[in-house]
């Protein structure tokens, strides 16, 4: 028995109505349990362990850096390893000339991106205010600012605590933008144009958007042409486009960035986190296009946002380089096809038993279920050797379901095990 079990309530952390796992070891996408059995990580931990656990490449990188120096502020110690990470990361995601800010987590990455966007538009366009527009089905972090700004219903602060801000436009998905005679399409972006014009373009710095919805709605994919139309609207009004790829970046959807599934929608600023640290380290990275970033070095620009004592930490950078080493060892060009096969297998469940819908891209899918069946389904899946991450909070009444997001290193056999276990669990719950 866990010697600390009786003190569990004192640890202020998330919990769920299912037993915790007693993990004694890991290998890739598998957790080895004290009982002698193992369980497959069907959600990459909290949607982050893209390259699995216990990576020798990551361990080797951290160990080498540990014995050089384990801490060194980038303004004091020459940031060689941070520069190496910047160059490799930018090349990996197809933005080779971007400016980069390294932070300690995705939430802080979003806040730094907001600060940079405000500074850029004030210098470039003479903006009077720095309003940031988000959607009604969005999640951008756990700080007071990001929770108030975004549209996650389950974590939304009380109105009196929301700092006087909130989401500015409906997301192009049925739970928050229903249509009587059709589904959402690219014209739904006109809601963003209307809100910018209502506030006045001189008062809006940026639109912050998840190119593919994460866990708030459960992997909704935007209509074709929507992200391109958002970019056009913002360019016409001198408003920056910020893509929150904290969850979807680093090949989670089958491409380096989720926005790369569509043409002509490259953002001014991208925020990365989960897949970059891959569960080995807490990290955030803000990538700013050269055209926008040049304004940050102009005389008279606002000071760079504070990024934290541990930002650009050398051990953090070392771990991220190890993750990039692991990603380069994967057959990345084959990921889209493998993700498509995974999606095809999962979509056969749509309309069966408690499953209402299956949606997503690459290695990110939402399996929406009828209310009241989420936890029984997750329990049944765990009894069959796979665990998943739940999502709740879209629409009214709130939808619920589970996120299927296995590590990118999963073999075809692993993915077959996952889909077979989930299929059997769906049948068992009925």
SELO-84282 format. One record per residue (C-alpha): x, y, z; residue in one letter. Coordinates in steps of 0.05 Angstrom, whole numbers, padded with zeros to 5 digits, always signed. Layout:
N
XYZA/...
***
This chain:
430
+00000+00000+00000X/+00024+00071-00016X/+00053+00099+00048X/+00028+00168+00029X/-00043+00148+00009X/-00074+00175+00073X/-00045+00244+00057X/-00072+00247-00014X/-00124+00301+00000X/-00069+00349+00022X/-00038+00347-00048X/-00077+00399-00087X/-00077+00367-00156X/-00127+00340-00206X/-00164+00276-00190X/-00213+00230-00224X/-00266+00180-00202X/-00220+00121-00220X/-00162+00090-00183X/-00092+00117-00195X/-00039+00071-00226X/+00019+00047-00184X/+00074+00054-00237X/+00141+00020-00226X/+00171+00029-00295X/+00159+00054-00365X/+00181+00036-00435X/+00160+00078-00494X/+00084+00083-00494X/+00074+00031-00439X/+00068+00039-00364X/+00090-00021-00322X/+00048-00030-00259X/+00065-00057-00191X/+00016-00114-00204X/+00062-00141-00258X/+00015-00120-00314X/+00024-00061-00362X/-00023-00009-00391X/-00018+00029-00457X/-00016+00105-00455X/-00072+00122-00502X/-00069+00197-00490X/+00006+00210-00486X/+00000+00226-00413X/-00032+00295-00412X/-00025+00300-00488X/+00051+00311-00483X/+00093+00247-00484X/+00098+00247-00560X/+00161+00204-00560X/+00143+00159-00502X/+00181+00152-00437X/+00250+00128-00415X/+00285+00155-00478X/+00360+00141-00478X/+00369+00200-00526X/+00336+00249-00478X/+00373+00219-00418X/+00440+00225-00453X/+00428+00298-00472X/+00409+00317-00401X/+00467+00279-00370X/+00519+00313-00416X/+00492+00382-00400X/+00486+00367-00326X/+00561+00359-00319X/+00576+00423-00359X/+00530+00468-00319X/+00460+00457-00293X/+00438+00530-00291X/+00460+00592-00327X/+00418+00654-00342X/+00421+00668-00416X/+00440+00741-00401X/+00501+00717-00361X/+00524+00651-00391X/+00531+00647-00467X/+00467+00610-00490X/+00499+00560-00536X/+00451+00503-00521X/+00391+00549-00524X/+00414+00574-00592X/+00422+00503-00617X/+00351+00488-00594X/+00325+00551-00629X/+00358+00533-00695X/+00337+00460-00695X/+00266+00474-00673X/+00254+00528-00724X/+00280+00484-00780X/+00239+00425-00755X/+00173+00462-00759X/+00188+00497-00824X/+00198+00568-00796X/+00274+00573-00802X/+00283+00648-00792X/+00235+00660-00734X/+00252+00697-00671X/+00244+00652-00610X/+00226+00663-00536X/+00235+00603-00490X/+00190+00599-00429X/+00175+00549-00374X/+00106+00524-00397X/+00051+00532-00447X/+00011+00580-00405X/+00070+00627-00398X/+00084+00618-00472X/+00014+00645-00487X/+00023+00704-00440X/+00091+00721-00470X/+00061+00715-00540X/+00006+00764-00520X/+00058+00813-00493X/+00100+00808-00557X/+00039+00817-00601X/+00019+00880-00564X/+00089+00908-00570X/+00094+00892-00644X/+00027+00924-00663X/+00041+00986-00621X/+00107+00997-00656X/+00085+00976-00725X/+00014+01003-00728X/+00007+01053-00671X/-00047+01012-00637X/-00079+01048-00578X/-00099+00984-00541X/-00077+00912-00544X/-00142+00872-00544X/-00134+00797-00556X/-00193+00760-00587X/-00205+00686-00572X/-00263+00639-00587X/-00319+00612-00544X/-00290+00541-00549X/-00218+00553-00532X/-00167+00539-00478X/-00102+00577-00472X/-00074+00561-00403X/-00084+00562-00328X/-00065+00633-00308X/-00117+00684-00286X/-00108+00721-00352X/-00112+00661-00399X/-00171+00629-00363X/-00210+00694-00365X/-00193+00707-00438X/-00212+00638-00466X/-00277+00599-00471X/-00267+00536-00431X/-00332+00529-00393X/-00307+00478-00341X/-00250+00523-00319X/-00279+00591-00332X/-00270+00638-00272X/-00330+00670-00238X/-00353+00733-00274X/-00328+00777-00217X/-00259+00745-00224X/-00254+00748-00300X/-00214+00813-00304X/-00268+00844-00348X/-00248+00802-00408X/-00274+00741-00444X/-00278+00706-00512X/-00295+00750-00571X/-00324+00705-00625X/-00357+00637-00633X/-00314+00578-00654X/-00334+00547-00721X/-00361+00484-00688X/-00433+00462-00673X/-00431+00467-00597X/-00420+00542-00598X/-00440+00562-00670X/-00500+00521-00693X/-00534+00534-00760X/-00605+00514-00778X/-00592+00491-00850X/-00518+00478-00856X/-00454+00463-00818X/-00399+00514-00804X/-00357+00536-00863X/-00303+00587-00879X/-00354+00644-00875X/-00358+00634-00800X/-00293+00674-00797X/-00335+00735-00812X/-00353+00734-00738X/-00281+00753-00724X/-00284+00811-00774X/-00347+00836-00741X/-00316+00835-00672X/-00252+00870-00694X/-00293+00924-00729X/-00339+00931-00669X/-00279+00945-00623X/-00242+00984-00676X/-00180+00954-00710X/-00137+01006-00676X/-00154+00972-00609X/-00143+00899-00628X/-00072+00870-00627X/-00085+00798-00645X/-00131+00739-00655X/-00109+00679-00613X/-00135+00613-00640X/-00124+00538-00636X/-00117+00515-00708X/-00147+00448-00687X/-00187+00448-00623X/-00155+00412-00564X/-00189+00382-00504X/-00242+00435-00491X/-00287+00410-00547X/-00251+00345-00563X/-00209+00353-00627X/-00256+00392-00671X/-00225+00407-00739X/-00240+00474-00772X/-00277+00478-00839X/-00234+00481-00901X/-00215+00553-00916X/-00231+00579-00846X/-00160+00591-00823X/-00142+00623-00890X/-00202+00670-00883X/-00180+00688-00811X/-00111+00707-00838X/-00142+00750-00893X/-00188+00786-00845X/-00131+00801-00797X/-00083+00823-00851X/-00135+00872-00877X/-00140+00903-00808X/-00067+00900-00785X/-00083+00849-00732X/-00034+00793-00717X/-00054+00719-00719X/-00029+00677-00660X/-00035+00601-00665X/-00037+00564-00598X/-00004+00498-00617X/+00014+00480-00546X/-00024+00415-00555X/-00026+00406-00631X/+00046+00424-00648X/+00105+00377-00659X/+00070+00328-00705X/+00011+00313-00659X/-00037+00320-00718X/+00011+00287-00767X/+00046+00350-00791X/+00098+00393-00754X/+00045+00446-00741X/-00030+00433-00745X/-00040+00495-00789X/+00003+00461-00843X/-00057+00418-00863X/-00082+00480-00900X/-00052+00531-00946X/-00044+00606-00937X/-00056+00608-00862X/+00014+00614-00834X/+00009+00654-00769X/+00051+00712-00745X/+00065+00678-00678X/+00062+00604-00657X/+00063+00577-00586X/+00091+00507-00574X/+00098+00467-00510X/+00072+00397-00496X/+00104+00358-00553X/+00169+00398-00549X/+00183+00378-00477X/+00148+00311-00488X/+00136+00302-00413X/+00211+00304-00397X/+00212+00378-00381X/+00164+00436-00374X/+00176+00484-00432X/+00143+00535-00477X/+00169+00564-00541X/+00142+00626-00576X/+00160+00631-00650X/+00153+00700-00682X/+00157+00710-00757X/+00215+00753-00782X/+00167+00806-00809X/+00134+00815-00741X/+00195+00801-00698X/+00238+00856-00727X/+00194+00907-00691X/+00214+00879-00623X/+00285+00904-00632X/+00266+00974-00654X/+00285+01033-00610X/+00223+01051-00569X/+00193+00981-00568X/+00166+00957-00502X/+00214+00915-00460X/+00210+00841-00473X/+00159+00806-00427X/+00189+00774-00365X/+00198+00701-00381X/+00217+00674-00312X/+00278+00652-00273X/+00277+00582-00304X/+00262+00604-00376X/+00315+00581-00426X/+00342+00533-00373X/+00401+00493-00401X/+00374+00426-00376X/+00307+00443-00406X/+00340+00458-00473X/+00380+00394-00469X/+00317+00353-00458X/+00283+00386-00516X/+00342+00371-00561X/+00336+00298-00540X/+00262+00300-00559X/+00281+00328-00628X/+00332+00271-00634X/+00276+00222-00621X/+00229+00255-00670X/+00282+00253-00724X/+00287+00178-00713X/+00213+00169-00729X/+00190+00160-00800X/+00157+00229-00799X/+00133+00229-00872X/+00093+00166-00856X/+00057+00197-00797X/-00002+00228-00835X/-00019+00162-00867X/-00012+00124-00802X/-00055+00176-00767X/-00107+00170-00822X/-00109+00094-00811X/-00118+00105-00736X/-00174+00154-00750X/-00209+00106-00798X/-00208+00051-00745X/-00235+00098-00692X/-00290+00127-00736X/-00321+00058-00744X/-00343+00067-00672X/-00385+00129-00688X/-00458+00115-00675X/-00445+00050-00638X/-00462+00041-00564X/-00450+00106-00526X/-00407+00138-00581X/-00439+00199-00613X/-00381+00223-00657X/-00308+00213-00673X/-00267+00271-00701X/-00195+00293-00707X/-00131+00290-00747X/-00066+00250-00744X/-00053+00225-00674X/-00108+00268-00642X/-00180+00246-00639X/-00240+00262-00596X/-00290+00206-00582X/-00354+00240-00558X/-00402+00197-00517X/-00472+00204-00489X/-00476+00240-00422X/-00462+00195-00363X/-00422+00143-00400X/-00353+00175-00401X/-00325+00146-00336X/-00356+00077-00346X/-00324+00075-00415X/-00256+00097-00388X/-00260+00045-00333X/-00277-00009-00383X/-00218+00013-00427X/-00170+00011-00369X/-00194-00058-00351X/-00173-00077-00422X/-00104-00046-00416X/-00110+00026-00444X/-00122+00093-00411X/-00146+00158-00442X/-00154+00231-00424X/-00225+00257-00414X/-00254+00321-00443X/-00314+00359-00418X/-00341+00429-00428X/-00366+00440-00499X/-00436+00467-00511X/-00497+00470-00466X/-00509+00419-00439X/-00435+00403-00438X/-00411+00347-00483X/-00363+00295-00456X/-00316+00243-00484X/-00245+00218-00486X/-00184+00240-00525X/-00146+00187-00564X/-00075+00213-00573X/-00023+00157-00570X/+00051+00172-00571X/+00079+00182-00641X/+00128+00124-00631X/+00071+00074-00623X/+00078+00014-00669X/+00022-00011-00714X/+00014-00067-00664X/+00007-00017-00608X/-00046+00021-00646X/-00083-00043-00663X/-00083-00061-00589X/-00111+00008-00572X/-00168+00006-00622X/-00186-00066-00604X/-00188-00050-00530X/-00231+00012-00541X/-00278-00025-00588X/-00287-00079-00536X/-00298-00026-00481X/-00351+00009-00523X/-00387-00057-00533X/-00384-00072-00459X/-00413-00005-00439X/-00466-00011-00493X/
***
